[in-house]
Amino acid sequence: MRLNTTARYFSRDYRHAREYFLDMATRTGARIKSYEHPLPGRHGETLSTDLARIGKKNAQTVLLVQSGTHGIEGYCGSAIQVAFLELLSDKTVTRDTAIYLVHGINPFGFSWSSRCDENNVDLNRNFIDFCDDSQTQNDIFAELAPYLLPDEWTRKNIAEANARLNELRCKYGHDVVSRSLRQGQYAYPENIFYGGARPSWSRRTVERITGEFLTCASKIIFLDIHSGLGNYGQAVLLSVEPDTSENFKRLQKIFGSLVRSTRNPNSAAANAGGNIIRGYAEQLPGSMLLGAGIEFGTYDQARVQNALRADAWLRYKKRVREISRYRQRKIKQELLEAFCPMDQAWRDRVVTTGCKICQTALDGLATL
């Protein structure tokens, strides 16, 4: 699979990414449906989740590829979607197969350079039953919270906060603390990994998409594009299914050794009950849905998590008006670098690998 220089697939901001996606989808002959967000973007632009469909609306087999679940990770996902659309322009989709590309499912986070939405909700923790208290419990997060976002974001304060977090790792065990962070929390709306208090706009949009387009499908492969976890430039496919389940084995048959289970005790990925793969699956109980998050590694987890913490501190410790624009810009630049490195070699590898995975999924649908 050959692509022209991949640099052009990466956009400078959400507005450009959306325009590029819609233009490429139109040139490919895709049908487009847009879901407008009620708030404006960073530059006053309209925010929207855009769906491009190639193939029949009521197809029995569906490839569903989504970007922007974690807002700022949309830069990586959008680039892959645009490149994949360009490749699809030379291909014919089989009669009973459809391809759906969902662009910017969290458009607010994408536009405003945040991992979360307008209410600081991490969309991959929002698909729970909010009436079930057991799904919102996180026993030790209350002890972690003050040290995740110290009052001052200075080297001294960060070092002191990290020392306290390490003490808690010694107290409870590293795995217990990591699990508390990964599963999400529902009591601290101005801290990281917040799952929300109710279904988010993006969750309701997922429910609209499934109801309008996917209820006729009997077999679906769902790929949700992420970045920021794993080895630099390398991809893994993270399934929320146990590695003994039939769906996990089906994914493994198609994608081979790329597939991992978040249920594995050694997994570094979140096994959050409110993740978006389960959200789609619960909306489509009559379909066989094989879902996986494509994770592209960037930097070590300490750097990635520190970038998230700094961004949350900037927004929720009421510091935006108190610090220089230069420092604000540096925090945002580090967040973007943590999830979409400027390194052209990384970008080349991500787009090429991402398109190969999408094509493998499309070929794999025929084997189900």
N, C-alpha and C positions, 0 to 999 in steps of 0.2 A: 504494500500500500504506500503510494507516494503522494506527498502533499507539497504544494508550493511553500515557500518560506513561511514558517509558522508564526513569525512575529506579528503578521498582520491580523491574526485571529484574536489577539489580545487587545481589549479596548482600554481606553484611558479613563472611562467612568461608566456608570450605569447607563446614562442617556445614550452614549455612543454604542454600548453593548446591545441595548435594546434595538436601536435603529439598524445595526448591522445584522442582528438575528432576523428581524422582520424582513429586511431587504433580501437576505439569502433565502429565507423561507418562501418569499414571493417568487423569486427567480427559480426556485426548485419546483414550483407548482403546488406548494402546500396550501391547505386551507387553514386559516388563522382565526382563533377566537381569543379575545382579550378580556381580562378581568381587572377592572380599574380599582386601584387602591384609593381610599378616601383622603389620604394625606399627600402633600406634594413632596417632590424629591429635593435633594440638597441644592439644586440649582433652579428650583421652582418648576421642574419638569413633571409631567404626569407619570405616576408610578403605576405599573401594571404587571400582572403575571400573564404572559402570552403563551398560548398553546398553538403549535403548528402540527397539522396532521397530514400525513402522506398515506394514501390508501383509503379503503372504505371505512365509513363511520361505524358500521356494525360488524367489523371483522372479528373472526373467532380467535385469531392469534394476534397479540399486540406486543410491540417493543415500546416501552415507556422510558424515556431518558429525561432526567430532571436536573436543573441547576439552581443554585442559590438558596438551598435550605438554610444554610448558615451564611446569610447575606453576602459578606465580603468574599466568601469562597466562590461566589458567582463568577468572578473574573476567570477562574480556571474552568468552571463548568460551561460558561458561555462560549469560550474559545473552542472547546471540544464540540459543542453543539453546532456552531457555525461551520467548523471544518467538516463535521460529519454530514451536514446538509450539502456542502459542496460536493462531497464524494457521492452522495445519493443522487445528485443531478444526472449522473451517468448510469444509474441503475434502475431497474424496474422491480417494484415490489410485487410479490406474488399475490394472486387474486384475493386470497382470504387472510391476508396479513396487513396490518396497519402499523405505522410508526407515529408515535406521539412524542413531541419534544416540548417539555414544560420549562419555559425560560423564566428564571427569577421568581420562584415560588414565594420568596421573602424579598420583595422589591424594595421595601423600606431599608432593610439592613444592607442590601446591595448598594443602594444610592448613597446612604449616609455612612458608608464604610464601617459597618458594625456586623458582628456575628449574629446579633439578635434583632428582633423586630422593634416596632415603635414603643412597645411596652417592656422592653428588655427580655422578651420571652425567647428562649432557646427552642426553636421549632421542633427539634428532635427530642424534646422532653414534654411536649404539649399534648400528645395524643393519648391521654389517660381519661379515666372516668373520674371527674372531679367530685362526684358524690361518694366515692369510695376512699375513705381516709387512709386506708392501708397503702394506696398507691402514691400518696404524697409524703409518706414518712421518710425521714432521713435523720437517723438518730444522733449523729455526731457533727452534722454540718454547723450547728450553732456554735460549737467550739472552734471550728475552722474559720468561720465567716470574718471575725475581726482581723485576722492575719492575712486573709486573701486580699483585702482592701484596707491597708493602713491609712491613717488620716493624712499622712504626708508621703508623697512618692519621691523619696530621696534614697540614695544608696544606703545610707545608714538605717533608715526606717525599713527599707526592703529587706536588708540583711537581718535586722532584728525580727521582722515578721516571719521570714523564712526559717530562722532559728526556732521560733515558737511552733511553726508547722512541723519541723523535724522532731521536736519534742513530742508532738501529738502522734507522729508516725511511730515513735518508739513506744509510746503509751499503748496505742491500739493495734499497732502493726501496719506496715507499709501498705499491704493489700487492702486492709479495712478502710484506710484513709483514701486510697485511690478509688475504691469502689464508691465511697461516699461522694466524691467529686464527680465520678463518671455517671452515676445514676440520676443526677439532677436534684434540685431542691425547690421547694414551693413556699418557703416562709420568708425569703429575703429578696424582695423584688428589685433591690438595687445592688445585687451582687451577681457573681457569675453563675452560669448553669441554672438559671431560674426557669422553671417550667410553666409559669403562669398561674392564674387563678380561674381561668375559663378558656374555652376554645378560642384560639387566635383567629385573626382575619385570614391568615394563610391556611390554617386548618380548615376553616369553612370553605376556602377556595378549593382545597383538595377534595372536599366532599362534593362540591359542585362539579368538578371535573369528572370524578368517578360516576356520579349520577347521570351526567349528560353524555358521556362518551364511552364508558368502559363496562357497563353492565352486561353487554352482549358477549363480551370476550370470555372464552373458556380457558385460555392459556395466555399468561402475561409474564414477560420478563421485565422487571423494573430495576433500573440503574439510577442511583442517586449520587451525583458527583460531589465529592468533598476533597479537601486538601488540609494539610497540617498535621497528619499523623503517619508515622512510618519512616522508612529509610528514604533519604533524599532522592527525589525523582522517580522512585519506584511505586508501583501500584499494587494494592491488594483489594480483593473484593470481600467485604464484611457482611456476612449473613447473620441475621438475628435468630436463626434456627439452630437447634442442637446439632452437633456434627453426626449424630446417629439418625437424624430424621430423613425422610424420603426427599423432601424438598432440598435439603442440603446436598444430598447425594446427586440429585438432578443438576444442581448448580455446578457441582464438582465435575460431573461428566462433561458439561459444556466448557467450563473455564479452567479445569484442571487445578494445578497447585496454587493458583492465585486466590482461591476461596479459603476464607477463614471463618470461624464461628465466634461471635462475641460471647457466646455461652461458655466458651473454654475458659477455665479459671486463670490461665496464663495470658489471656487476651489483654492488650493495652487499650482496646477500644471500649467505648461505652456500651453497656448492656442495659440501656435505659428503657424502662417499660413504655415510655411515651414516644418512642421513635416513629418516624414517618412511614417506614416500611410497614409496621404493624397498622398504622393509620389507614393506608391503602388496603391492606388485607382485610381489615374489619369492615370496610365499606363494600368489599367484593367477596362475600362468603361463598358464592357459588363458583368462583374462578380458582384455578390453580395459579397462584401468583408466586413467582420466584424472584425475590427481592434481594438486592445487595447494594451496599454503599461502596462506590469506588473511592478509595482513599489514596491520594497521592502525597507521599512524604515530603516534608520540607526540612525544618530544623528540629533540633532536639526538643523534647516536650517542655523542658524548663523555659526555654526561650519562647516557645509558642504560648505557654500559659502566662508568662510574664507580660507578653504583649496584650493578651486578653485582660489581664488584671489592670494594666496601665490605662487601657481604653475605658474600662468600667470606672476606674478612679477619676478619670478626667470628666466623665459624664455625671457621676453620681455622688462624688464628694464635693460638688458645688465649686469646682475649681476653674471652670472654663473662663470666667471673667477675671480670674485672679492671676493667671499665668500668661506668659507671652504667647503670641501667635506662633512664634518659632517653635516653642516647646510643644504646643498643641499639634503642630504640623509634624514634628518628629515622632510623636506618639502614634499618629495615624499612619505615617510612613512605615514605622516598624510593624504595625499591625498588618498592613498590606504585604510587606515583605515576608512576614511569618506565614501567610497563607497563599501568596502568589509571588515567589521570588522573581526579581528582575533578570536573573541569570538566563540567558538565551538558551543554553544547553538544557536547563530544567524545563523551560517552556516547550522546546522542541520535543523532548521526550514525553512530556505530559500529553500534548496534542496527538502525537503519533500513537502512543499507547492507548489513549482514550478512544480514538477512532477504531483501532484494532479490536478493543473490547466490545464496542458497540456493534461492529460488524460480526464478531464472534457470536454475540447474543442474537443477532438477526438470523444467522445461519443455524444457531442452536434451536430456535423456535420450530424449525422443520423437523427436529428430531424428537420433540415432546409428544 
